[in-house]
Amino acid sequence: MSGVLLDLIRMKRKALDDLDTDIRDHLEREMADNIDRGMTPDDARAAALKRFGSIALAKEDTRAVWIPVWFDQLMQDVRYGLRMIRRTPAFSAVVMLTLALGIGLTTAVFSVVNAVLVRPLSYPNADRLVWIATPEERSNEELVMSPDLMAWRDQAQSLDRLAGFFIGGERIDVGDEVVQARVVAATDGFWDLAGARPALGTVPRPGEQGIVLSHAFFERWFRGDPGVVGRAVPLNGRPTAVTGVLPPGFRVQLPPPPAWSGVQSGEVDFYRASIIQPPGPPGPATAVQLFEVIGRLKPGLSLARAHDELDAIRANTEKAFGAQFRPRRLRIVLLADKIVGGARRSLIVLLAAVVLVLLIACANVANLLLARGSTRQREVAIRTAVGAGRSRMLRQFLVESLMLAAIGGTAGVLVARLALAGLVRVLPEAVPRLVETTMDARVLAFAAAVSVATAIVCGLAPAFTVRKTSVHDVLKDGARMASASAGSLRARKTLVAAELALSVVLLVGAGLMLRSFWRITENPAGFAPERVLTMRMQFSGPRYRENTNRIAYVDELLQRARRAPGVEAAGVSSSADSRMRLDIEGAPDVSDGYADAIGMRVVKGRWIRDDEPAPVFVMNEALARQYLAGQDPIGKRVRLPWVGNQSFATVVGVVADLRYSKLDARSEPELFTDYRHGRPFGLTVAMRVAGDPTKAAPPIRALLAGADRTQPIFDVKPLDVALADSIAPRRFNLLLLGMFAGSALVLALVGIYGMIAHWAQSGMTWCG
């Protein structure tokens, strides 16, 4: 478009130059004829000019034939607008920066909304993909048992494809070292649903074991060696073939792993084929697999119809397996809705908030343009007096406003890009699909539309105010600067009041959110996370199937941690994933130094020692309140169904409630027991260090990894950082809302300052 416009301008200039040449040649020939008739040169020129007529009028008539009048006048308005911008650089800079801030913030939030809520998933037929789960009534586990998955796969007519998967962490030997990788274990239907086509090799065939590497993992750990395809690599101690490598652009879009899985959200390192094993004969001890399930509806079928069919099939499976299947409810939703989850409401609120910021920016700019319009009354009166129509003046104001908005909008796109880059870098997992945010054509079209709408809204206010100016009164006054009309003053006061009102709304909202955030982070969490370094590991391999080997490894790990330089206290914690008689899930196995390492506060009794001759328990205050209200917990005995022949263990202490996984979650009832009398599965090593945990991490990690090179140490981070990450969505909302409120306040103050400054310059009184 710009190229066409430049071509038109060049053509116009060449045509005008040719016209000047033609007129000059015509006049010279006429003068020569007059001189031949005996006239003097001066008389010959005067006669030629008189006969030709007005040169300016001839040019205007010719231009009207060559170039449309509206285009010619538009170019005049553009040139005049550029002169106005150069004439008032400070005023123009304030207007453009205000628009850049308002349009930029609005575009940034819309970019996130576009990526998360508007843009479809990158799967084939994404609008037909569904999430299927059978959650338990008493837990948040949205899993499906393998008999249900097999029955739906074989019998359902409403789905044309079904796949089970699970996101977990697994140990893979990459040659130089063993690393903990984030893995999606998926059944064969997954590849068709995801539309994945490997760049190298193939996906595993149905019933075949194998893994497919992501391109990033392939480049980092295998150095891009294509020879890895077809090679067997040790996975959890078992040789497993690498069947393929995915292309760089492939990104899996799945709901984040459940909190109880212990797996952090992030990029998937590789995909492993998971084969559904037929369950054994129905009975109370039938072993089943658990999956998260996605499927694809057949064209034209509704969620309700699929729900009814799957529920009926599941009822038959439940009858066949009897007591093994406790009653569960069936849930089926669109996969996109499941991925977004609760982020939809937050993003809509943030979009509404940033629209308020844009309205404040518009009001501010309109106020500034009104102020400048009151100083241009004489200019408008003179142009009107010499023949400029009201519509021409209205168009002049709109063109000037469009030019300011175009520059401000362009700067706003740059502001949006910078804001998005910062958000993705600081809080990449705060919102689902945030890392997919880009400035695509839809976002740029939105920015352009907002810029044009802003220009029209801001430009019409001064245009309609100035067009009511009395030409006679302004010219009769003869002053260099005319006074603003009463209507203009009322409009400007109204705009300032609206700016302040909208700013107060945003400030109150940000204040309430800040208060909530402050309560979450400042409430006693039951421990002191400062200067605490945490590392995780997960037992895998045939050696650690024996619990005695696990205990021996934990002993060695603790000895290394406690003698590491700068470590003041060290301990371990492990979730045993046991289900107690009191319906307590996940009693952690802990060591002697764990309480000191994380600064846990013992409120009654004592902490667990390493040399406990028999199992003992320490409970938290939430458990004591729930089951032993009004009683002394010390000395009470709690059943331990998973510890050998011991049926009961004694409670020896009570600790303050812990919220070490999510700060915004309520404290759950918990029991702690000595790891020597438990069966640890995964470990979290906590160490209180003398200095900065981040600097102390590399040597400590290397020291602990020496206990067993086949068991990788991963997820190394300070505990306070882990806690901050647990409330990333709240931090994201607070950061943006605080940014909006601060921007609104600055814009409102700029608007007030501009109004007062103009009043002072115009000699007006505040009460006027």
C-alpha positions in Angstrom: 0.0 0.0 0.0 2.8 2.4 0.9 4.6 1.6 -2.4 1.5 2.5 -4.4 1.1 5.8 -2.5 4.7 6.7 -3.2 4.3 6.0 -6.9 1.2 8.2 -7.0 3.2 11.0 -5.3 6.1 10.7 -7.7 3.7 10.7 -10.7 2.0 13.8 -9.3 5.3 15.6 -8.9 6.4 14.7 -12.5 3.1 15.8 -13.9 3.2 19.2 -12.1 6.8 19.7 -13.3 5.7 18.9 -16.9 2.7 21.3 -16.5 5.0 24.1 -15.4 7.3 23.5 -18.4 4.3 23.5 -20.8 2.9 26.8 -19.4 6.3 28.4 -19.6 6.8 27.3 -23.2 3.4 28.6 -24.1 4.0 32.0 -22.6 7.5 32.2 -24.2 6.0 31.5 -27.7 3.2 34.1 -27.1 5.8 36.7 -26.0 7.9 36.0 -29.1 4.8 36.6 -31.3 4.1 39.8 -29.5 7.6 41.0 -29.9 7.4 40.2 -33.7 4.4 42.5 -33.8 6.5 45.4 -32.5 5.9 45.2 -28.7 8.6 45.8 -26.1 9.5 42.7 -24.1 7.7 44.0 -21.0 4.6 44.8 -23.0 4.8 41.4 -24.8 5.0 39.5 -21.4 2.1 41.5 -19.9 -0.1 40.8 -23.0 0.8 37.1 -23.0 -0.1 36.8 -19.3 -3.3 38.7 -19.8 -4.4 36.5 -22.6 -3.4 33.2 -20.8 -5.3 34.2 -17.6 -4.6 33.0 -14.0 -1.7 30.6 -14.0 -2.7 29.3 -10.5 -6.3 28.7 -11.7 -5.0 26.9 -14.7 -2.9 24.6 -12.5 -5.9 23.9 -10.2 -8.2 23.1 -13.2 -5.5 20.8 -14.6 -4.9 19.1 -11.3 -8.6 18.5 -10.9 -8.5 16.5 -14.2 -5.3 14.6 -13.5 -5.7 13.9 -9.8 -8.9 13.3 -7.7 -9.7 16.4 -5.7 -10.1 14.4 -2.5 -6.7 12.8 -2.8 -5.0 16.1 -3.5 -6.7 17.7 -0.5 -5.8 14.6 1.6 -2.1 15.1 0.7 -2.4 18.7 1.7 -3.9 17.7 5.0 -1.1 15.2 5.6 1.6 17.8 4.8 -0.1 20.3 7.1 -0.3 17.6 9.9 3.4 16.9 9.6 4.1 20.6 9.9 1.9 20.8 13.0 3.8 17.8 14.6 7.2 19.5 13.9 5.9 22.9 15.1 4.8 21.4 18.5 7.3 18.6 19.2 6.7 18.5 23.0 2.9 18.3 22.6 3.2 15.7 19.9 5.6 13.5 21.9 3.2 13.5 24.9 0.3 12.5 22.7 2.2 9.8 20.9 3.7 8.3 24.1 0.3 8.3 25.8 -1.2 6.4 22.8 1.9 4.1 22.7 1.3 3.1 26.3 -2.4 2.6 26.0 -2.3 0.8 22.6 0.8 -1.2 23.6 -0.6 -2.6 26.8 -3.9 -3.4 25.1 -2.2 -5.2 22.3 0.0 -7.1 24.7 -3.0 -8.5 26.7 -4.9 -9.2 23.5 -1.9 -11.2 22.2 -2.1 -13.4 25.3 -5.9 -13.7 24.9 -5.4 -14.5 21.2 -2.9 -17.3 22.0 -4.8 -18.8 24.9 -8.5 -18.3 24.1 -8.8 -17.5 20.4 -6.2 -19.4 18.5 -7.1 -23.1 18.1 -4.8 -25.9 19.2 -2.2 -26.9 16.6 -3.7 -30.4 16.2 -5.7 -31.6 13.2 -9.4 -31.1 13.8 -8.7 -29.4 17.1 -12.3 -28.3 17.5 -13.3 -31.9 17.9 -10.7 -33.0 20.4 -12.0 -33.8 23.9 -10.7 -34.5 27.4 -12.3 -37.5 29.1 -11.9 -38.4 32.8 -13.6 -40.3 35.6 -12.5 -38.4 38.7 -13.1 -39.8 42.1 -15.5 -38.0 44.4 -13.0 -37.6 47.2 -9.9 -36.5 45.2 -8.8 -34.4 42.3 -7.4 -37.4 40.3 -8.8 -37.1 36.8 -7.6 -40.4 35.5 -9.2 -43.3 33.6 -8.7 -47.0 34.4 -7.4 -49.2 31.6 -10.6 -51.4 31.4 -12.6 -48.2 30.7 -10.1 -47.0 28.1 -10.1 -50.4 26.3 -13.9 -50.6 26.3 -14.4 -47.1 24.9 -11.7 -47.7 22.3 -13.4 -50.9 21.1 -17.1 -50.0 21.5 -17.6 -46.2 21.3 -19.2 -45.0 18.0 -19.1 -41.3 18.8 -15.3 -41.2 18.7 -13.1 -41.9 15.8 -9.8 -42.0 17.8 -8.9 -42.4 21.5 -5.6 -42.3 23.3 -4.3 -42.6 26.8 -1.2 -40.9 28.1 0.6 -39.9 31.3 3.2 -37.2 31.9 6.0 -38.2 34.2 9.7 -38.1 34.8 12.0 -40.9 33.7 15.7 -41.6 33.7 17.6 -41.8 30.4 21.2 -42.6 29.7 22.4 -40.1 27.0 26.0 -41.5 27.0 28.0 -39.0 29.1 25.5 -39.0 31.9 22.1 -40.1 33.1 19.5 -37.3 33.1 16.0 -37.0 34.4 13.7 -36.2 31.5 10.1 -35.1 31.2 8.2 -37.8 29.3 4.8 -38.4 27.8 4.0 -42.1 27.8 1.2 -42.4 25.3 -0.8 -45.2 23.6 -0.6 -45.6 19.8 -3.7 -43.4 19.0 -1.8 -40.4 20.4 0.2 -39.8 17.2 -2.8 -39.5 15.0 -4.6 -37.1 17.4 -1.5 -34.9 17.7 -0.7 -35.0 13.9 3.0 -35.7 14.6 5.2 -36.5 11.7 8.8 -37.3 12.7 11.6 -35.4 10.9 13.8 -38.5 11.4 12.6 -42.1 11.6 9.0 -43.1 12.5 6.7 -43.3 15.5 6.5 -46.7 17.3 4.1 -49.2 15.6 1.1 -50.4 17.6 2.3 -52.9 20.2 6.0 -51.8 19.7 8.1 -50.3 22.5 10.2 -47.3 21.6 10.7 -43.6 22.2 10.5 -40.5 20.0 12.8 -37.6 20.9 11.8 -33.9 20.8 14.1 -31.9 18.5 15.5 -29.8 21.4 16.4 -32.9 23.5 17.9 -34.5 20.4 20.1 -31.5 19.7 21.1 -30.9 23.3 21.9 -34.4 24.6 22.6 -36.3 21.3 24.3 -33.4 19.5 22.0 -33.8 16.5 23.5 -37.2 15.6 21.0 -38.9 13.2 22.7 -42.2 14.0 20.8 -42.3 17.3 17.6 -43.3 15.4 17.3 -47.1 15.6 19.8 -47.3 18.5 18.8 -48.7 21.9 19.4 -46.3 24.8 19.0 -47.3 28.5 15.7 -46.0 29.8 15.1 -46.6 33.5 17.8 -49.2 33.2 16.2 -51.0 30.2 17.4 -50.8 26.6 14.8 -49.0 24.6 14.9 -48.2 20.9 14.9 -44.6 19.6 12.4 -44.8 16.7 12.3 -41.2 15.6 13.0 -37.5 16.2 10.2 -34.9 16.0 10.6 -31.7 13.9 11.6 -28.4 15.6 8.2 -26.9 15.3 6.2 -29.6 17.0 4.9 -28.6 20.4 2.6 -30.8 22.5 -0.4 -29.1 23.9 -1.7 -31.0 26.9 -3.0 -30.0 30.3 -0.3 -29.5 32.9 0.7 -32.6 35.0 -1.4 -33.0 38.2 0.1 -31.6 41.3 0.4 -35.0 43.0 2.5 -36.3 40.2 5.5 -34.2 41.3 6.3 -33.3 37.6 6.7 -29.7 36.8 5.1 -28.1 33.7 7.4 -27.5 30.8 8.7 -28.8 27.5 8.4 -32.5 26.9 11.8 -34.2 26.3 10.6 -37.4 24.6 7.6 -39.6 24.0 7.4 -43.2 25.0 5.1 -45.8 23.6 2.7 -47.1 26.3 1.0 -50.4 25.7 -2.4 -51.1 27.3 -2.2 -54.3 29.2 -5.4 -56.3 29.5 -6.5 -56.5 33.1 -6.6 -59.8 35.0 -9.7 -61.6 36.0 -12.2 -59.4 37.8 -11.7 -59.3 41.6 -10.8 -57.0 44.5 -7.0 -57.2 43.7 -7.2 -56.8 39.9 -4.2 -54.7 38.7 -5.2 -51.9 36.2 -3.3 -49.1 34.5 -4.2 -45.4 34.9 -4.2 -42.9 32.1 -5.2 -39.4 31.2 -7.4 -39.7 28.1 -8.1 -37.5 25.0 -10.3 -38.4 22.1 -11.7 -37.0 18.8 -15.4 -36.7 18.2 -16.8 -37.9 14.9 -18.0 -34.9 12.7 -21.3 -33.5 13.7 -21.6 -35.3 17.1 -22.1 -33.4 20.3 -20.4 -33.7 23.7 -23.7 -34.7 25.3 -24.1 -37.6 22.9 -20.6 -38.8 23.5 -21.0 -38.5 27.2 -24.2 -40.6 27.2 -22.5 -43.3 25.1 -19.3 -43.5 27.1 -21.2 -43.5 30.4 -23.3 -46.4 29.3 -20.2 -48.4 28.2 -18.6 -47.6 31.5 -21.6 -48.8 33.5 -21.2 -52.2 31.8 -17.5 -52.3 32.7 -18.2 -51.4 36.3 -20.6 -54.3 36.6 -18.0 -56.7 35.2 -15.3 -55.6 37.7 -17.6 -55.1 40.6 -15.9 -53.9 43.8 -12.7 -53.0 41.9 -14.6 -50.0 40.4 -15.8 -47.5 42.9 -18.6 -45.3 41.6 -17.1 -42.4 39.6 -18.6 -39.7 37.6 -17.8 -39.2 33.9 -16.5 -35.9 32.7 -16.0 -34.9 29.1 -15.0 -31.4 27.9 -13.2 -29.9 25.0 -9.5 -30.3 25.2 -8.9 -26.6 24.6 -11.1 -25.7 27.6 -9.3 -28.2 29.8 -5.9 -26.8 28.9 -7.0 -23.2 29.6 -8.7 -24.1 32.9 -9.3 -21.2 35.2 -7.1 -18.9 33.2 -10.1 -17.8 31.0 -11.7 -15.7 33.7 -8.4 -14.1 34.7 -7.6 -13.1 31.1 -11.1 -11.7 30.6 -10.7 -9.6 33.7 -7.2 -8.4 32.6 -8.6 -7.5 29.2 -11.3 -5.5 30.7 -8.8 -3.8 33.0 -6.5 -2.9 30.1 -9.5 -1.5 28.1 -10.0 0.9 31.0 -6.3 2.0 30.6 -6.9 2.5 26.9 -10.0 4.6 27.7 -8.0 6.7 30.1 -5.3 7.2 27.4 -8.1 8.2 24.9 -9.5 10.7 27.4 -6.1 12.1 28.1 -5.3 12.6 24.4 -8.8 14.0 23.7 -8.2 16.5 26.6 -4.8 17.5 25.1 -6.3 17.9 21.7 -9.2 20.0 23.1 -6.6 22.2 24.8 -4.7 22.7 21.6 -8.0 23.2 19.7 -8.9 26.1 21.8 -5.7 27.8 20.8 -6.4 27.2 17.1 -9.8 29.0 16.9 -8.3 32.0 15.0 -6.6 29.6 12.5 -9.9 27.8 12.0 -11.8 31.1 11.7 -9.4 32.4 9.0 -9.4 29.2 7.0 -13.2 29.1 7.2 -13.4 32.7 6.1 -11.4 32.1 3.0 -13.6 29.3 1.9 -12.7 26.1 3.8 -15.9 24.2 4.6 -16.8 22.6 7.9 -16.3 19.1 6.5 -12.8 20.1 5.3 -11.9 21.3 8.8 -13.3 18.2 10.3 -11.2 16.1 8.0 -8.1 18.1 8.8 -8.5 17.4 12.5 -9.1 13.7 11.8 -6.0 13.4 9.6 -3.9 15.0 12.3 -5.3 12.6 14.9 -4.8 9.6 12.6 -1.2 10.6 12.0 -0.5 10.8 15.8 -2.3 7.5 16.4 -0.4 5.8 13.6 2.9 6.8 15.1 1.7 6.0 18.6 0.2 2.6 17.4 3.5 1.7 15.8 5.4 2.5 19.0 2.6 0.6 20.9 3.4 -2.6 18.9 7.0 -2.3 20.0 5.9 -1.8 23.6 3.7 -4.9 23.3 6.6 -7.0 22.0 8.8 -5.9 24.9 6.1 -6.5 27.4 5.4 -10.0 26.1 9.1 -10.9 25.9 9.4 -10.0 29.6 6.3 -11.9 30.7 7.4 -15.1 28.9 10.9 -14.9 30.3 9.8 -14.2 33.9 6.6 -16.2 34.2 6.5 -18.8 31.3 4.2 -21.2 33.1 1.9 -18.6 34.7 -0.8 -19.0 32.0 -1.4 -22.1 29.8 0.0 -21.6 26.3 1.7 -18.3 27.2 4.9 -19.4 25.5 2.9 -19.6 22.2 2.1 -15.9 22.3 3.2 -14.2 19.1 2.4 -11.0 17.2 0.5 -12.6 14.4 -1.6 -11.0 11.7 -4.7 -11.0 13.9 -2.8 -9.1 16.7 -1.4 -6.6 14.2 -4.9 -6.1 12.7 -6.2 -5.6 16.2 -3.5 -3.0 16.9 -4.3 -1.2 13.7 -8.1 -1.2 14.4 -7.5 0.1 18.0 -5.2 2.9 16.6 -7.8 4.0 14.0 -10.7 3.8 16.6 -8.6 5.8 19.0 -7.8 8.4 16.4 -11.5 8.8 15.5 -12.6 9.1 19.1 -9.8 11.5 20.1 -10.0 13.6 16.9 -13.8 14.1 16.8 -13.9 15.8 20.2 -11.8 18.9 19.3 -13.2 19.0 15.8 -16.8 19.2 16.9 -15.9 21.8 19.6 -14.0 24.0 17.2 -16.5 23.8 14.4 -19.0 25.6 16.6 -16.7 28.6 16.8 -18.1 31.9 15.6 -15.9 33.2 12.8 -17.1 36.8 13.2 -16.4 36.9 17.0 -13.0 35.3 16.7 -11.8 37.6 13.9 -13.3 40.6 15.5 -11.5 39.8 18.8 -8.2 40.0 16.9 -6.3 38.3 19.7 -3.5 36.0 19.1 -5.0 33.3 21.4 -8.8 33.1 21.8 -10.4 31.8 25.0 -11.8 28.3 25.2 -15.6 28.0 24.9 -17.7 27.0 27.8 -18.5 23.7 26.0 -14.9 22.9 25.5 -14.2 23.6 29.2 -17.0 21.3 30.3 -15.8 18.6 28.0 -12.3 18.8 29.3 -13.4 18.7 33.0 -15.6 15.7 32.2 -12.7 13.9 30.6 -10.4 14.6 33.6 -13.1 13.4 36.0 -13.5 10.2 33.9 -9.8 9.6 33.9 -9.6 9.9 37.7 -12.7 7.6 38.2 -11.3 4.9 36.0 -7.9 5.2 37.6 -9.5 4.8 41.1 -11.2 1.6 39.9 -7.9 0.1 38.7 -6.1 1.2 41.8 -8.7 -0.3 44.1 -8.6 -3.6 42.1 -4.8 -3.7 42.3 -4.9 -2.9 45.9 -7.2 -5.7 46.8 -5.2 -8.2 44.8 -2.0 -6.9 46.4 -3.6 -7.4 49.8 -4.5 -10.9 49.0 -1.0 -11.6 47.6 0.5 -10.1 50.7 -1.5 -12.4 53.0 -0.5 -15.5 51.0 3.2 -14.7 51.1 3.4 -13.2 54.6 1.2 -15.7 56.5 3.4 -18.0 58.6 4.0 -21.0 56.4 5.2 -23.1 59.3 8.8 -23.0 58.1 11.6 -20.6 57.0 12.3 -21.1 53.3 15.1 -18.5 53.1 18.6 -19.9 52.3 17.2 -23.4 51.8 18.3 -25.3 48.7 16.2 -28.2 47.5 17.0 -31.0 45.0 15.0 -33.9 43.9 15.6 -37.5 42.8 13.4 -40.5 41.9 14.3 -44.1 42.4 14.4 -46.2 39.2 16.1 -49.3 38.0 16.1 -53.0 39.2 18.5 -52.3 42.0 16.1 -50.1 43.9 13.2 -52.4 43.9 14.6 -53.6 47.2 13.8 -51.2 50.0 17.0 -51.9 51.8 18.9 -50.5 48.8 16.8 -47.4 48.9 17.5 -46.9 52.6 21.2 -47.3 52.1 21.1 -44.8 49.3 19.3 -42.2 51.5 21.9 -42.8 54.2 24.7 -42.1 51.8 23.0 -39.1 50.4 22.4 -37.6 53.8 26.1 -38.1 54.8 27.3 -36.3 51.7 24.8 -33.5 52.1 25.7 -32.9 55.8 29.5 -32.7 55.1 29.1 -30.4 52.0 30.8 -27.0 52.5 28.5 -24.3 53.7 25.6 -26.7 54.6 24.3 -25.9 58.1 21.6 -28.6 58.2 20.3 -31.2 55.8 17.4 -33.6 55.6 15.3 -35.6 53.2 11.6 -36.0 52.6 9.8 -38.5 50.5 6.1 -39.0 49.8 5.2 -42.6 50.3 1.9 -42.3 48.5 0.1 -44.4 51.2 -3.6 -44.3 52.0 -4.2 -44.3 55.8 -7.1 -45.5 57.8 -7.8 -41.8 58.6 -8.0 -41.1 54.8 -4.6 -39.3 54.9 -2.9 -39.5 51.6 0.9 -39.3 51.1 2.5 -39.5 54.6 6.0 -38.2 53.9 9.0 -40.2 55.1 11.5 -37.7 56.6 15.0 -37.8 58.2 16.3 -36.4 61.5 17.6 -33.1 60.0 14.7 -32.3 57.8 13.0 -30.0 60.4 16.2 -28.0 61.0 17.0 -27.8 57.3 13.7 -26.1 56.3 13.2 -24.3 59.6 10.1 -26.3 60.5 8.5 -25.2 63.8 7.8 -28.0 66.3 4.8 -26.7 68.4 4.5 -29.7 70.7 6.6 -32.7 71.6 9.7 -33.5 69.5 10.9 -34.2 66.0 11.8 -37.6 64.6 15.3 -39.0 65.2 17.3 -41.2 62.9 17.7 -43.9 65.5 14.0 -44.5 66.2 13.7 -48.2 67.3 10.1 -48.4 66.1 8.0 -46.3 63.8 6.8 -43.0 65.2 4.7 -40.2 63.9 4.8 -36.4 63.9 1.6 -34.8 62.7 0.8 -31.3 61.7 -1.8 -29.0 63.3 -4.4 -29.5 60.6 -4.5 -33.2 61.3 -4.6 -32.6 65.1 -7.5 -30.2 64.6 -9.4 -32.5 62.3 -9.2 -35.8 64.1 -8.0 -35.0 67.7 -9.9 -31.7 68.4 -9.6 -30.9 72.1 -7.2 -33.8 72.8 -3.5 -34.0 73.4 -2.0 -35.7 70.3 1.2 -36.7 72.0 1.1 -40.4 72.8 -1.8 -41.2 70.5 -1.4 -44.2 68.3 -2.1 -44.3 64.5 -2.5 -47.3 62.3 0.3 -47.9 59.8 -1.1 -50.5 57.4 2.0 -50.4 55.1 4.8 -51.1 57.6 5.6 -54.8 58.1 4.0 -56.3 61.1 3.6 -52.9 62.9 -0.1 -52.1 63.1 0.2 -48.9 65.2 2.7 -46.1 65.7 3.0 -43.5 68.4 2.6 -39.7 67.8 5.6 -38.0 69.3 5.2 -34.4 68.1 3.1 -31.8 66.4 4.5 -29.3 63.8 3.1 -26.1 62.4 1.0 -26.5 59.2 3.1 -26.6 56.1 2.4 -25.1 52.7 5.6 -26.0 50.9 4.2 -27.0 47.5 1.6 -24.2 46.8 1.4 -21.0 48.9 -2.2 -20.4 47.9 -3.4 -23.9 48.9 -4.9 -24.7 52.2 -2.9 -26.8 54.7 -3.7 -30.5 54.3 -3.6 -33.0 57.2 -0.2 -34.6 57.2 1.8 -37.3 59.0 5.6 -37.6 59.1 7.5 -40.8 59.8 11.1 -41.9 59.8 12.3 -42.9 56.3 13.9 -46.0 57.7 10.5 -47.4 58.5 8.9 -46.3 55.3 9.3 -47.1 51.6 10.6 -43.9 49.9 9.8 -43.5 46.2 11.1 -40.1 45.3 13.3 -37.8 47.5 13.5 -34.1 48.1 16.8 -33.2 49.7 16.6 -29.9 51.7 19.8 -28.1 52.9 20.1 -24.9 54.8 23.2 -23.1 53.5 25.3 -20.3 54.9 25.2 -18.1 51.8 23.4 -17.8 48.5 21.7 -21.1 47.6 22.0 -20.5 43.9 25.8 -20.2 44.1 26.1 -23.2 46.4 24.0 -25.5 44.1 26.5 -26.7 41.5 29.2 -28.1 43.9 26.6 -29.6 46.2 24.7 -31.2 43.3 28.0 -32.7 42.0 28.7 -34.1 45.4 25.3 -35.7 45.9 25.3 -37.1 42.3 28.4 -39.1 43.3 26.3 -41.3 45.6 25.0 -43.1 42.5 25.6 -41.8 38.9 22.6 -43.8 37.6 20.2 -41.8 39.8 20.1 -38.2 38.4 19.6 -35.2 40.7 17.2 -32.7 39.2 14.9 -29.8 39.9 17.6 -27.9 41.8 16.3 -24.6 43.1 16.0 -22.5 46.3 12.9 -23.3 48.3 11.7 -19.7 48.2 11.9 -19.7 44.4 9.9 -22.9 44.3 7.2 -21.3 46.5 7.1 -18.2 44.3 6.6 -20.4 41.3 3.7 -22.1 43.0 1.7 -18.9 42.8 2.9 -17.8 39.4 -0.7 -17.3 38.1 -1.4 -14.9 40.9 1.9 -13.1 40.4 1.1 -12.8 36.7 -2.3 -11.2 37.4 -0.9 -8.9 40.1 2.0 -7.8 37.9 -0.3 -6.9 35.0 -3.0 -5.3 37.1 -0.4 -3.3 39.0 1.1 -2.2 35.7 -2.3 -1.1 34.5 -3.1 0.8 37.7 0.3 2.5 37.7 -0.1 3.5 34.0 -3.6 4.8 34.6 -2.5 6.9 37.5 0.4 8.4 35.5 -2.0 9.1 32.6 -4.5 10.8 34.9 -1.8 13.0 36.4 -0.5 13.9 33.0 -4.1 14.9 32.0 -4.6 17.0 35.1 -1.2 18.7 34.6 -2.0 19.5 31.0 -5.3 21.0 31.9 -3.9 23.2 34.7 -0.9 24.2 32.5 -3.3 25.3 29.7 -5.5 27.2 32.1 -2.4 29.0 33.5 -1.2 29.8 30.0 -4.6 31.1 28.9 -4.9 33.3 32.0 -7.9 31.4 33.2 -8.8 30.9 36.9 -9.3 27.5 38.4 -12.9 28.2 39.3 -13.7 29.5 35.8 
